[in-house]
Amino acid sequence: MTDRHVPSTGLGSSEDDPAAGEDLTELSAMPLDFTAFRELHHPRYLSYARVWFHEPAQAAAIVELAFRALAGVWREVLGTPNPAAAAWQILRTTVAEQIAHRDGPDGQASAREWNLPEQRRAALDEDLAILHYVVGLATPEIADVVGGDSASIASQLRHAFRHEAADW
């Protein structure tokens, strides 16, 4: 499946990614499974980051940070029951940290509070809504990206739409 919002330009050739040339050397040293995962998820991760960081180069840099963090723990992530969910968590944490850094002291407090169960649930609902209603991904694509199953994602989207739409 392809993302309808970010053109797929291949690894290392994105005009939005200022470090793209550097990545080719690093990627050649990465395991093939990591490279394939990156190629599959990069466009969707970038679309998500662009919602939070409107400057394309900044969004690309945030996604690059997330993939570098993921590369550092790739073998451990592959050992988890759901590698896509673990990778999504790394992206989401990277985005939250950068938002906190951008927003100053109030952002840092909200990033810390995000670890509470009800905050995690609200953040996931918000992420699903962003991926569906803003980025334009279908439920199966969202399930692939966040490491969930389509039925649960559809249910969470319905719940989020019914209970949170007034806040949007």
Backbone as JSON Lines, residues from 0, in Angstrom:
{"i":0,"aa":"M","n":[0.84,-1.18,0.0],"ca":[0.0,0.0,0.0],"c":[0.88,1.24,0.0]}
{"i":1,"aa":"T","n":[0.42,2.25,-0.64],"ca":[1.19,3.49,-0.68],"c":[0.43,4.61,0.01]}
{"i":2,"aa":"D","n":[1.17,5.58,0.44],"ca":[0.57,6.74,1.08],"c":[0.18,7.72,-0.01]}
{"i":3,"aa":"R","n":[-1.02,8.21,0.08],"ca":[-1.52,9.13,-0.95],"c":[-1.05,10.55,-0.74]}
{"i":4,"aa":"H","n":[-0.38,10.84,0.36],"ca":[-0.07,12.22,0.68],"c":[1.4,12.59,0.58]}
{"i":5,"aa":"V","n":[2.25,11.62,0.62],"ca":[3.67,11.9,0.5],"c":[4.18,11.06,-0.66]}
{"i":6,"aa":"P","n":[4.68,11.72,-1.7],"ca":[5.16,10.94,-2.83],"c":[6.32,10.05,-2.42]}
{"i":7,"aa":"S","n":[6.3,8.83,-2.89],"ca":[7.38,7.91,-2.61],"c":[8.52,8.21,-3.57]}
{"i":8,"aa":"T","n":[9.62,8.68,-3.02],"ca":[10.75,9.06,-3.86],"c":[11.92,8.13,-3.68]}
{"i":9,"aa":"G","n":[11.76,7.1,-2.88],"ca":[12.85,6.17,-2.65],"c":[13.72,6.62,-1.51]}
{"i":10,"aa":"L","n":[14.48,5.71,-1.0],"ca":[15.36,6.02,0.13],"c":[16.48,6.94,-0.29]}
{"i":11,"aa":"G","n":[16.71,7.93,0.54],"ca":[17.83,8.82,0.33],"c":[17.65,9.84,-0.76]}
{"i":12,"aa":"S","n":[16.49,9.91,-1.38],"ca":[16.35,10.87,-2.47],"c":[15.28,11.91,-2.2]}
{"i":13,"aa":"S","n":[14.74,11.93,-1.01],"ca":[13.67,12.88,-0.7],"c":[14.21,14.29,-0.62]}
{"i":14,"aa":"E","n":[13.6,15.18,-1.37],"ca":[14.03,16.57,-1.32],"c":[13.71,17.22,0.0]}
{"i":15,"aa":"D","n":[12.78,16.62,0.77],"ca":[12.44,17.14,2.09],"c":[13.43,16.73,3.15]}
{"i":16,"aa":"D","n":[14.28,15.77,2.88],"ca":[15.2,15.23,3.88],"c":[16.6,15.73,3.59]}
{"i":17,"aa":"P","n":[17.05,16.76,4.32],"ca":[18.36,17.32,4.04],"c":[19.5,16.34,4.29]}
{"i":18,"aa":"A","n":[19.28,15.32,5.1],"ca":[20.34,14.37,5.41],"c":[20.24,13.12,4.54]}
{"i":19,"aa":"A","n":[19.45,13.17,3.48],"ca":[19.18,11.99,2.67],"c":[20.45,11.37,2.1]}
{"i":20,"aa":"G","n":[21.38,12.16,1.64],"ca":[22.62,11.63,1.08],"c":[23.43,10.87,2.11]}
{"i":21,"aa":"E","n":[23.46,11.35,3.34],"ca":[24.19,10.68,4.41],"c":[23.56,9.34,4.72]}
{"i":22,"aa":"D","n":[22.25,9.24,4.6],"ca":[21.54,8.04,4.99],"c":[21.88,6.85,4.11]}
{"i":23,"aa":"L","n":[22.2,7.06,2.84],"ca":[22.49,5.95,1.95],"c":[23.67,5.13,2.47]}
{"i":24,"aa":"T","n":[24.71,5.79,2.95],"ca":[25.87,5.08,3.48],"c":[25.48,4.32,4.74]}
{"i":25,"aa":"E","n":[24.77,4.97,5.64],"ca":[24.35,4.31,6.87],"c":[23.39,3.16,6.58]}
{"i":26,"aa":"L","n":[22.46,3.36,5.66],"ca":[21.48,2.32,5.36],"c":[22.12,1.09,4.75]}
{"i":27,"aa":"S","n":[23.17,1.27,3.98],"ca":[23.82,0.11,3.38],"c":[24.42,-0.8,4.44]}
{"i":28,"aa":"A","n":[24.72,-0.25,5.61],"ca":[25.26,-1.05,6.7],"c":[24.16,-1.66,7.56]}
{"i":29,"aa":"M","n":[22.92,-1.26,7.36],"ca":[21.81,-1.76,8.17],"c":[21.32,-3.09,7.6]}
{"i":30,"aa":"P","n":[20.74,-3.92,8.47],"ca":[20.19,-5.19,7.97],"c":[19.08,-4.94,6.95]}
{"i":31,"aa":"L","n":[18.93,-5.86,6.06],"ca":[17.93,-5.74,5.0],"c":[16.52,-5.6,5.57]}
{"i":32,"aa":"D","n":[16.22,-6.3,6.67],"ca":[14.88,-6.2,7.24],"c":[14.61,-4.79,7.77]}
{"i":33,"aa":"F","n":[15.61,-4.12,8.33],"ca":[15.43,-2.74,8.79],"c":[15.21,-1.82,7.59]}
{"i":34,"aa":"T","n":[16.0,-2.0,6.55],"ca":[15.88,-1.17,5.36],"c":[14.5,-1.33,4.73]}
{"i":35,"aa":"A","n":[14.0,-2.55,4.68],"ca":[12.66,-2.8,4.13],"c":[11.58,-2.16,5.01]}
{"i":36,"aa":"F","n":[11.74,-2.28,6.33],"ca":[10.78,-1.66,7.24],"c":[10.77,-0.15,7.06]}
{"i":37,"aa":"R","n":[11.95,0.42,6.97],"ca":[12.06,1.87,6.8],"c":[11.4,2.31,5.49]}
{"i":38,"aa":"E","n":[11.68,1.59,4.42],"ca":[11.12,1.96,3.12],"c":[9.59,1.87,3.14]}
{"i":39,"aa":"L","n":[9.06,0.88,3.83],"ca":[7.61,0.71,3.91],"c":[6.96,1.81,4.75]}
{"i":40,"aa":"H","n":[7.55,2.16,5.88],"ca":[6.89,3.05,6.83],"c":[7.3,4.52,6.73]}
{"i":41,"aa":"H","n":[8.39,4.81,6.11],"ca":[8.88,6.19,6.06],"c":[7.85,7.18,5.52]}
{"i":42,"aa":"P","n":[7.19,6.9,4.39],"ca":[6.21,7.89,3.88],"c":[5.08,8.18,4.86]}
{"i":43,"aa":"R","n":[4.58,7.16,5.52],"ca":[3.47,7.35,6.47],"c":[3.95,8.07,7.73]}
{"i":44,"aa":"Y","n":[5.13,7.71,8.21],"ca":[5.69,8.4,9.36],"c":[5.89,9.88,9.03]}
{"i":45,"aa":"L","n":[6.36,10.15,7.83],"ca":[6.59,11.53,7.42],"c":[5.27,12.29,7.32]}
{"i":46,"aa":"S","n":[4.24,11.67,6.79],"ca":[2.92,12.32,6.73],"c":[2.42,12.65,8.13]}
{"i":47,"aa":"Y","n":[2.62,11.74,9.06],"ca":[2.21,11.97,10.45],"c":[3.01,13.13,11.05]}
{"i":48,"aa":"A","n":[4.31,13.12,10.87],"ca":[5.16,14.18,11.44],"c":[4.81,15.55,10.85]}
{"i":49,"aa":"R","n":[4.4,15.59,9.6],"ca":[4.04,16.86,8.97],"c":[2.8,17.49,9.6]}
{"i":50,"aa":"V","n":[1.97,16.69,10.23],"ca":[0.81,17.25,10.94],"c":[1.3,18.08,12.13]}
{"i":51,"aa":"W","n":[2.32,17.6,12.81],"ca":[2.83,18.25,14.01],"c":[3.86,19.32,13.71]}
{"i":52,"aa":"F","n":[4.63,19.13,12.65],"ca":[5.7,20.06,12.27],"c":[5.47,20.44,10.81]}
{"i":53,"aa":"H","n":[4.95,21.62,10.6],"ca":[4.5,22.02,9.27],"c":[5.65,22.28,8.31]}
{"i":54,"aa":"E","n":[6.82,22.55,8.81],"ca":[7.99,22.74,7.96],"c":[8.46,21.36,7.49]}
{"i":55,"aa":"P","n":[8.44,21.09,6.19],"ca":[8.81,19.75,5.7],"c":[10.19,19.27,6.15]}
{"i":56,"aa":"A","n":[11.18,20.15,6.15],"ca":[12.52,19.73,6.56],"c":[12.55,19.35,8.04]}
{"i":57,"aa":"Q","n":[11.79,20.07,8.86],"ca":[11.75,19.74,10.28],"c":[11.04,18.4,10.5]}
{"i":58,"aa":"A","n":[9.94,18.17,9.81],"ca":[9.24,16.89,9.92],"c":[10.16,15.74,9.48]}
{"i":59,"aa":"A","n":[10.89,15.94,8.39],"ca":[11.81,14.91,7.91],"c":[12.92,14.65,8.93]}
{"i":60,"aa":"A","n":[13.41,15.69,9.57],"ca":[14.45,15.52,10.59],"c":[13.93,14.74,11.79]}
{"i":61,"aa":"I","n":[12.69,14.99,12.18],"ca":[12.09,14.26,13.31],"c":[11.96,12.78,12.96]}
{"i":62,"aa":"V","n":[11.49,12.49,11.77],"ca":[11.35,11.1,11.34],"c":[12.72,10.44,11.28]}
{"i":63,"aa":"E","n":[13.71,11.17,10.82],"ca":[15.07,10.63,10.78],"c":[15.56,10.31,12.19]}
{"i":64,"aa":"L","n":[15.29,11.19,13.15],"ca":[15.64,10.92,14.55],"c":[14.99,9.62,15.03]}
{"i":65,"aa":"A","n":[13.73,9.46,14.7],"ca":[13.01,8.25,15.13],"c":[13.62,7.0,14.5]}
{"i":66,"aa":"F","n":[13.95,7.06,13.22],"ca":[14.55,5.89,12.57],"c":[15.95,5.6,13.1]}
{"i":67,"aa":"R","n":[16.7,6.63,13.46],"ca":[18.01,6.4,14.07],"c":[17.85,5.72,15.43]}
{"i":68,"aa":"A","n":[16.86,6.18,16.21],"ca":[16.59,5.53,17.51],"c":[16.16,4.08,17.3]}
{"i":69,"aa":"L","n":[15.3,3.87,16.31],"ca":[14.85,2.52,15.99],"c":[16.02,1.63,15.55]}
{"i":70,"aa":"A","n":[16.9,2.17,14.74],"ca":[18.06,1.39,14.28],"c":[18.92,0.93,15.46]}
{"i":71,"aa":"G","n":[19.01,1.77,16.48],"ca":[19.81,1.43,17.65],"c":[19.27,0.27,18.46]}
{"i":72,"aa":"V","n":[17.98,0.0,18.34],"ca":[17.36,-1.09,19.1],"c":[16.64,-2.08,18.19]}
{"i":73,"aa":"W","n":[17.02,-2.1,16.92],"ca":[16.31,-2.89,15.93],"c":[16.19,-4.36,16.31]}
{"i":74,"aa":"R","n":[17.27,-4.99,16.74],"ca":[17.21,-6.42,17.08],"c":[16.25,-6.66,18.24]}
{"i":75,"aa":"E","n":[16.24,-5.76,19.23],"ca":[15.32,-5.9,20.35],"c":[13.88,-5.71,19.89]}
{"i":76,"aa":"V","n":[13.66,-4.76,18.99],"ca":[12.31,-4.52,18.46],"c":[11.82,-5.76,17.72]}
{"i":77,"aa":"L","n":[12.7,-6.38,16.94],"ca":[12.29,-7.59,16.23],"c":[11.94,-8.73,17.18]}
{"i":78,"aa":"G","n":[12.47,-8.7,18.38],"ca":[12.17,-9.72,19.37],"c":[10.88,-9.49,20.13]}
{"i":79,"aa":"T","n":[10.24,-8.34,19.92],"ca":[8.98,-8.06,20.6],"c":[7.84,-8.77,19.88]}
{"i":80,"aa":"P","n":[6.71,-8.94,20.56],"ca":[5.57,-9.58,19.9],"c":[5.01,-8.77,18.73]}
{"i":81,"aa":"N","n":[5.24,-7.45,18.73],"ca":[4.67,-6.61,17.69],"c":[5.67,-5.51,17.3]}
{"i":82,"aa":"P","n":[6.59,-5.82,16.39],"ca":[7.62,-4.83,16.02],"c":[7.06,-3.52,15.47]}
{"i":83,"aa":"A","n":[5.96,-3.58,14.71],"ca":[5.39,-2.34,14.17],"c":[4.89,-1.44,15.29]}
{"i":84,"aa":"A","n":[4.29,-2.03,16.32],"ca":[3.81,-1.24,17.47],"c":[4.99,-0.64,18.23]}
{"i":85,"aa":"A","n":[6.06,-1.4,18.41],"ca":[7.24,-0.89,19.1],"c":[7.87,0.25,18.3]}
{"i":86,"aa":"A","n":[7.93,0.1,17.0],"ca":[8.5,1.16,16.15],"c":[7.62,2.41,16.18]}
{"i":87,"aa":"W","n":[6.29,2.21,16.14],"ca":[5.38,3.36,16.22],"c":[5.57,4.09,17.53]}
{"i":88,"aa":"Q","n":[5.77,3.36,18.61],"ca":[5.98,3.98,19.91],"c":[7.25,4.84,19.9]}
{"i":89,"aa":"I","n":[8.28,4.36,19.24],"ca":[9.52,5.14,19.13],"c":[9.25,6.42,18.35]}
{"i":90,"aa":"L","n":[8.52,6.33,17.24],"ca":[8.19,7.53,16.47],"c":[7.37,8.49,17.33]}
{"i":91,"aa":"R","n":[6.33,7.97,17.97],"ca":[5.43,8.81,18.77],"c":[6.18,9.49,19.91]}
{"i":92,"aa":"T","n":[7.09,8.76,20.56],"ca":[7.89,9.33,21.64],"c":[8.81,10.41,21.11]}
{"i":93,"aa":"T","n":[9.42,10.17,19.96],"ca":[10.31,11.16,19.35],"c":[9.53,12.43,19.01]}
{"i":94,"aa":"V","n":[8.36,12.28,18.43],"ca":[7.52,13.43,18.1],"c":[7.14,14.18,19.38]}
{"i":95,"aa":"A","n":[6.7,13.45,20.41],"ca":[6.29,14.08,21.67],"c":[7.46,14.85,22.3]}
{"i":96,"aa":"E","n":[8.65,14.26,22.27],"ca":[9.82,14.94,22.84],"c":[10.14,16.22,22.07]}
{"i":97,"aa":"Q","n":[10.02,16.17,20.76],"ca":[10.31,17.35,19.94],"c":[9.25,18.43,20.12]}
{"i":98,"aa":"I","n":[8.0,18.02,20.31],"ca":[6.94,18.98,20.6],"c":[7.23,19.64,21.94]}
{"i":99,"aa":"A","n":[7.62,18.84,22.93],"ca":[7.94,19.36,24.26],"c":[9.12,20.33,24.17]}
{"i":100,"aa":"H","n":[10.11,19.98,23.39],"ca":[11.27,20.85,23.23],"c":[10.87,22.16,22.56]}
{"i":101,"aa":"R","n":[10.01,22.05,21.55],"ca":[9.54,23.22,20.81],"c":[8.66,24.12,21.69]}
{"i":102,"aa":"D","n":[7.79,23.5,22.5],"ca":[6.8,24.25,23.27],"c":[7.3,24.72,24.62]}
{"i":103,"aa":"G","n":[8.48,24.31,25.03],"ca":[9.04,24.78,26.3],"c":[8.49,24.05,27.51]}
{"i":104,"aa":"P","n":[8.49,24.7,28.68],"ca":[8.12,24.05,29.94],"c":[6.74,23.4,29.93]}
{"i":105,"aa":"D","n":[5.75,24.04,29.36],"ca":[4.41,23.43,29.32],"c":[4.41,22.16,28.48]}
{"i":106,"aa":"G","n":[5.14,22.18,27.38],"ca":[5.24,21.0,26.53],"c":[5.95,19.86,27.23]}
{"i":107,"aa":"Q","n":[6.96,20.18,28.03],"ca":[7.68,19.14,28.77],"c":[6.76,18.48,29.78]}
{"i":108,"aa":"A","n":[5.93,19.25,30.45],"ca":[5.0,18.68,31.42],"c":[4.0,17.76,30.72]}
{"i":109,"aa":"S","n":[3.5,18.19,29.58],"ca":[2.53,17.36,28.89],"c":[3.18,16.1,28.34]}
{"i":110,"aa":"A","n":[4.44,16.15,27.97],"ca":[5.13,14.95,27.49],"c":[5.3,13.96,28.63]}
{"i":111,"aa":"R","n":[5.6,14.44,29.85],"ca":[5.72,13.55,30.99],"c":[4.37,12.94,31.34]}
{"i":112,"aa":"E","n":[3.32,13.73,31.31],"ca":[1.98,13.23,31.64],"c":[1.49,12.21,30.62]}
{"i":113,"aa":"W","n":[2.04,12.21,29.44],"ca":[1.62,11.3,28.39],"c":[1.84,9.84,28.79]}
{"i":114,"aa":"N","n":[2.66,9.6,29.83],"ca":[2.92,8.24,30.28],"c":[1.79,7.66,31.13]}
{"i":115,"aa":"L","n":[0.86,8.48,31.58],"ca":[-0.27,7.96,32.33],"c":[-1.18,7.17,31.39]}
{"i":116,"aa":"P","n":[-1.81,6.07,31.87],"ca":[-2.64,5.24,30.98],"c":[-3.71,6.01,30.22]}
{"i":117,"aa":"E","n":[-4.42,6.91,30.9],"ca":[-5.49,7.65,30.21],"c":[-4.91,8.62,29.18]}
{"i":118,"aa":"Q","n":[-3.71,9.13,29.43],"ca":[-3.06,10.0,28.46],"c":[-2.6,9.2,27.25]}
{"i":119,"aa":"R","n":[-2.09,7.99,27.49],"ca":[-1.67,7.13,26.37],"c":[-2.87,6.78,25.5]}
{"i":120,"aa":"R","n":[-4.01,6.48,26.12],"ca":[-5.22,6.14,25.37],"c":[-5.68,7.33,24.53]}
{"i":121,"aa":"A","n":[-5.7,8.51,25.15],"ca":[-6.11,9.71,24.42],"c":[-5.14,10.01,23.28]}
{"i":122,"aa":"A","n":[-3.84,9.81,23.53],"ca":[-2.85,10.06,22.49],"c":[-3.02,9.08,21.34]}
{"i":123,"aa":"L","n":[-3.28,7.8,21.64],"ca":[-3.5,6.82,20.58],"c":[-4.74,7.17,19.77]}
{"i":124,"aa":"D","n":[-5.83,7.53,20.45],"ca":[-7.04,7.93,19.73],"c":[-6.75,9.11,18.81]}
{"i":125,"aa":"E","n":[-6.0,10.08,19.32],"ca":[-5.64,11.24,18.51],"c":[-4.78,10.83,17.32]}
{"i":126,"aa":"D","n":[-3.81,9.94,17.56],"ca":[-2.96,9.47,16.47],"c":[-3.77,8.77,15.39]}
{"i":127,"aa":"L","n":[-4.7,7.9,15.81],"ca":[-5.53,7.19,14.84],"c":[-6.37,8.16,14.03]}
{"i":128,"aa":"A","n":[-6.94,9.14,14.72],"ca":[-7.75,10.15,14.02],"c":[-6.9,10.93,13.03]}
{"i":129,"aa":"I","n":[-5.69,11.3,13.42],"ca":[-4.8,12.02,12.52],"c":[-4.47,11.16,11.3]}
{"i":130,"aa":"L","n":[-4.1,9.91,11.55],"ca":[-3.74,9.03,10.43],"c":[-4.91,8.79,9.49]}
{"i":131,"aa":"H","n":[-6.12,8.73,10.03],"ca":[-7.28,8.46,9.19],"c":[-7.84,9.72,8.54]}
{"i":132,"aa":"Y","n":[-8.17,10.73,9.35],"ca":[-8.88,11.9,8.85],"c":[-7.99,12.97,8.24]}
{"i":133,"aa":"V","n":[-6.74,13.05,8.69],"ca":[-5.84,14.08,8.16],"c":[-4.91,13.5,7.11]}
{"i":134,"aa":"V","n":[-4.23,12.41,7.45],"ca":[-3.28,11.8,6.51],"c":[-4.03,11.04,5.42]}
{"i":135,"aa":"G","n":[-5.19,10.49,5.75],"ca":[-6.0,9.82,4.74],"c":[-5.77,8.34,4.6]}
{"i":136,"aa":"L","n":[-5.22,7.7,5.62],"ca":[-4.98,6.27,5.55],"c":[-6.26,5.5,5.86]}
{"i":137,"aa":"A","n":[-6.43,4.39,5.18],"ca":[-7.55,3.49,5.46],"c":[-7.22,2.67,6.71]}
{"i":138,"aa":"T","n":[-8.23,2.08,7.29],"ca":[-8.06,1.33,8.53],"c":[-6.97,0.25,8.43]}
{"i":139,"aa":"P","n":[-6.93,-0.57,7.36],"ca":[-5.86,-1.57,7.29],"c":[-4.46,-0.95,7.23]}
{"i":140,"aa":"E","n":[-4.33,0.2,6.56],"ca":[-3.03,0.88,6.51],"c":[-2.63,1.38,7.89]}
{"i":141,"aa":"I","n":[-3.59,1.92,8.63],"ca":[-3.31,2.39,9.99],"c":[-2.87,1.21,10.85]}
{"i":142,"aa":"A","n":[-3.56,0.09,10.71],"ca":[-3.2,-1.11,11.48],"c":[-1.76,-1.52,11.18]}
{"i":143,"aa":"D","n":[-1.35,-1.45,9.92],"ca":[0.03,-1.76,9.55],"c":[1.02,-0.8,10.21]}
{"i":144,"aa":"V","n":[0.68,0.47,10.22],"ca":[1.6,1.5,10.73],"c":[1.75,1.42,12.23]}
{"i":145,"aa":"V","n":[0.65,1.3,12.96],"ca":[0.73,1.35,14.43],"c":[0.83,-0.03,15.06]}
{"i":146,"aa":"G","n":[0.74,-1.07,14.25],"ca":[0.87,-2.42,14.78],"c":[-0.36,-2.91,15.49]}
{"i":147,"aa":"G","n":[-1.53,-2.56,14.99],"ca":[-2.78,-3.01,15.58],"c":[-3.54,-3.88,14.59]}
{"i":148,"aa":"D","n":[-4.71,-4.32,15.0],"ca":[-5.53,-5.07,14.06],"c":[-6.64,-4.15,13.56]}
{"i":149,"aa":"S","n":[-7.09,-4.41,12.35],"ca":[-8.05,-3.54,11.68],"c":[-9.34,-3.36,12.46]}
{"i":150,"aa":"A","n":[-9.85,-4.44,13.06],"ca":[-11.11,-4.34,13.79],"c":[-10.97,-3.41,15.0]}
{"i":151,"aa":"S","n":[-9.88,-3.54,15.74],"ca":[-9.66,-2.67,16.9],"c":[-9.48,-1.22,16.47]}
{"i":152,"aa":"I","n":[-8.75,-1.01,15.39],"ca":[-8.52,0.34,14.89],"c":[-9.86,0.97,14.48]}
{"i":153,"aa":"A","n":[-10.68,0.21,13.75],"ca":[-11.99,0.73,13.33],"c":[-12.84,1.09,14.54]}
{"i":154,"aa":"S","n":[-12.83,0.25,15.55],"ca":[-13.6,0.51,16.76],"c":[-13.09,1.76,17.47]}
{"i":155,"aa":"Q","n":[-11.78,1.89,17.6],"ca":[-11.21,3.07,18.25],"c":[-11.5,4.34,17.47]}
{"i":156,"aa":"L","n":[-11.48,4.26,16.15],"ca":[-11.8,5.43,15.33],"c":[-13.26,5.85,15.54]}
{"i":157,"aa":"R","n":[-14.16,4.88,15.58],"ca":[-15.57,5.21,15.83],"c":[-15.74,5.86,17.2]}
{"i":158,"aa":"H","n":[-15.07,5.29,18.19],"ca":[-15.14,5.84,19.55],"c":[-14.58,7.25,19.59]}
{"i":159,"aa":"A","n":[-13.43,7.45,18.97],"ca":[-12.8,8.77,18.96],"c":[-13.69,9.78,18.24]}
{"i":160,"aa":"F","n":[-14.29,9.37,17.13],"ca":[-15.14,10.29,16.37],"c":[-16.37,10.69,17.17]}
{"i":161,"aa":"R","n":[-16.99,9.71,17.83],"ca":[-18.19,10.0,18.61],"c":[-17.91,10.85,19.84]}
{"i":162,"aa":"H","n":[-16.8,10.59,20.51],"ca":[-16.56,11.23,21.79],"c":[-15.63,12.43,21.73]}
{"i":163,"aa":"E","n":[-14.87,12.56,20.68],"ca":[-13.86,13.61,20.66],"c":[-14.04,14.59,19.5]}
{"i":164,"aa":"A","n":[-14.93,14.32,18.58],"ca":[-15.06,15.14,17.39],"c":[-15.35,16.6,17.72]}
{"i":165,"aa":"A","n":[-16.05,16.84,18.8],"ca":[-16.37,18.21,19.18],"c":[-15.12,19.02,19.51]}
{"i":166,"aa":"D","n":[-14.06,18.32,19.95],"ca":[-12.82,19.0,20.3],"c":[-11.95,19.34,19.08]}
{"i":167,"aa":"W","n":[-12.25,18.71,17.94],"ca":[-11.44,18.93,16.76],"c":[-11.83,20.22,16.15]}
